[in-house]
C-alpha cells in the first residue's frame, strides 16, 4: 500500500497543471479583498447608526470560499479524471488491480497538498479582508458582531484554521466526484452544482428555511464547527456533516469503479459510515429543554401576531408553595431559526406595575437581531396594576406627598399613606401583602423551570432591576447573563444619584439661554427657578380655574417638573423643555395651571399622586425610611447636594411612611461567588456604574444623551453592546460609551 501511495504522490506532483490550478486560488484572495472593498465603500457613505445595520463581514473568508472550493474540488477531481482522459487509468489498474485501493491511495498525497495550500490560502483570504476593511473592522453592529473579526476574536482563529481544513475535505469530495463521473467536464458540472448552484438556490428561499437549509451547505460548515455562528448546527454535528460529505463522495466514486459484484457491499458500507458520522454527535449534542407551557395565540389581539402567550400558576405566598395559586401570563417572541438557538432571554419589565407582555409586543423590533439565537420571554408580573385582582382605579391613585416639617406632620403623612393602601388592600389582603420584588423573582424562577432551561439570560429595565437583583441573590447559579438597562439600584445613595438630574437641569438652563423658543429666554433660568420654588414654599401658587382649589408648593413644583427636566423629548424642539419653561413662567406670574395641565394628562390628577400600585412593591422592597430621624438626615443631605431639585429624591421613600405591610425584600448584598459579570447601561441621567460595582468584572456603558430603557427604545449602539454580551458573554472595555443616536 505504501508503494501505491508513493506512486500516486509522484503522479500528483508531476502534473504541471496542478501547480497552475493552485496558483488560480489567488483569485479567492482577490475576491475577499474586492468584496471587502465594496462593503467599505458603502459603509463609509452611511451615518453611524446606519452603519450598525450592516451585516458583519465576519472572518472575511465567505466571499472567496466558493472560488477556493472550486479550485480544490477540481484539484481532487483531476487526480483521477486526468487518468481517464489520457487512458492511463488502464495502466494504473493493471498495476493496482484493487480499484478501491487505487482510489484510497490518492487520498494521502492529495490531503497533504490541500492541507498546506488550504491553510496558506485561508489565512491570506482573512488577512486581505481585514487589511481592506482597516479601521472599519472595529465597528460594532446591532447584531452584536464586529464589522470584521480579527484573529483575536473568540473562535475566529479556529474558524480560519477549519476553513483551511475544509479545503482538503473539498479536494476529497472532488476526488470522489471525479471517480464517479470519470470525466473532467462532468466533474466540473457536478462541482459547480455543489459549490455554486445549490448555495445560490438556498439563498432564494424564505426565512427561516433559508437559514436552516444554508446551514447544511459546505461553505457554512467551517464557522459552525468553530462555534462562531453561521448556521443552526452545533459544532460537533457540523464537523460530522463535513466528514459525511467526504465519505459520501468517496463512496460514490468507490461504488462506480468497483467491480459489479462488490458495488452493493461498497455502497452499503459507505452509506452506513456517512449516516453514522454526523448522527452520533447530533444524538450526543444537548438539546433545549422541553418548553412545557402551552403556547398559543395571545388573547389580546392588539399584541403583535408573532407573540405567543401561555399561563403558569405560582403560589401567592412562596412560603406556602402548596397554598393558593395565581395565574401569570407569559409572552414569548420565538427564535427565528436564523442561527443555532442558544437559550432564552428574559426581559424583566419595569414600573413597578408594567406588563412585560405588552412591552415585548411594543418593542419587538429591538429584539430582532437577538432572536436569531434566542427565544425572548417576559411576563405580566404579579404586581401588574391592571391584573384584575386588585381594583385598578385604586392602584393608579394615591395621596399627594408633602415634605413633613415636624414629627407630627410625618405621622400625619403616614396616616394618609396607610389609609390609601388599606383601601386597595381590603379587596385581597393576602395578594396585596406579597407583591415585593423577591416574590416576582421567585415567579421568574418558576417560569425558568417551566421553560426547561438550565439558565436564563436577562435584560432588566428600569425598576425591573429590583427583581433582577433579587433573582441574582436567590438563584445565582441560574443566571447566564444579566443586563441592567437604566435599572433601579437598591444600593445607591439617592442624593448622590440625583446629582445627575441636577446636571440635566443645567442643560435645560443652557438650552433656554440659547433657544428663542424657550419662554424664559434671556433670563437667568436658575435664579427664576429657585426664586419661584422658595416663594411657593412660603405661599403656594394656586392653579387658577381649578375646583376645588388646588395650589402648588415649591416641593410640588419640583416633583411635577422633574420628569420633564430629565426627559426633554426629541431635539431640536425639546417639547417637554418647552412645556416646562412655559409652566415656570406662568407659575412665576402666579398661576400653576401649566404644571397642573401636563400632570393631569399623565395622571388624571392636578398634582402628582403617590400611586398605590407602585408603592405596594416599593415599600416591601425597603424603599422607605426607618424612622423620622432617618428622614431628616436624608432630607438634609439632599438639600446640601441638590440646589435645584432637593426633595425629589425622597418623594418615593416618603410614600412608604406608615405603610401597612412589612419590608419583605430589603436590600442585601449579592453573593460573592457564582454570578457572571453583569453589563449595566444607562443614559446621562442614570448611573450604570452603580450596579456594575456590585459584581467583580462587570462593565458599564453610558449613553451620552437623554433616555431611559435604552434597549427597548431602539438605541442602536446600546442594542449592539447588549447583543454582543448576551451572545458571546464578552463585555466592553472600561470607559466604553455610546454616542447620541442620529435620527
Buried (B, 14 or more C-beta within 10 A) or exposed (E): EEEBBEBBBEBBEEBEEBEEBBEBBBBBBEBBBBBBEEBBEEBEEEEBBEBBEBEBBBBBBBBBBBBBBBBBBBBBBBBBBBBBBEEEBEEBBEEBEBBBEBBBBBBBBBBEBBBEBBBEBBBBBBBBBBBBBEEBBEBBBBBBBBBBBEBEBBBBBBBBBBBBBBBBBBBBBBBBBBBBBBBBEBBBBBBBEBBBEBBEEBEEEEEBEBBBBBBBBBBBBBBBBBBBBBBBBBBBBBBBBBBBBBBBBBBBBBBBBBEEEBBEEBBEBBBEBBEEBBBEBBEEBEEBBEBEBEBEEBEBEEBBEEBBBBEBEBBBEBEEEEEEEBEBBBBBBBBBBBBBBBBBBBBBBBBBBBBBBBBBBBBBEBBBBBBBBBBBBBBBBBBBBBBEBBBBEBBBBBBBBBBBEEEEEBEBBBEBBBEBBEBBBEEBEEBBBBBBBBBBBBBBBBBBEBBBBEBBBBBBBBBBBBBBBBBBBBBBEBBBBBBBBBBBBBEBBBBBBBBBBBEBBBBBBEBBBEBEBBBBBEBEBBEBBBEBBEBBBEEBBBBEEBEEEBBBBBBBBBBBBBBBBBBBEEEEEBEBBBBBBBBBBBBBEEBBBBBBBBBBEEBEBBBBBBBBBBBBBBBBBBBBBEEBEEBBEBBEBBEEBBEBBBBBBBBBBBBBBBBBBEBBBEBEEBEEEEBBBBBBBBBBBBBBBBBBBBBEEBBBBBBEBBBBBBBBBBBBBBBBBBBBBBBBBBBBEEEBEBEBBEE
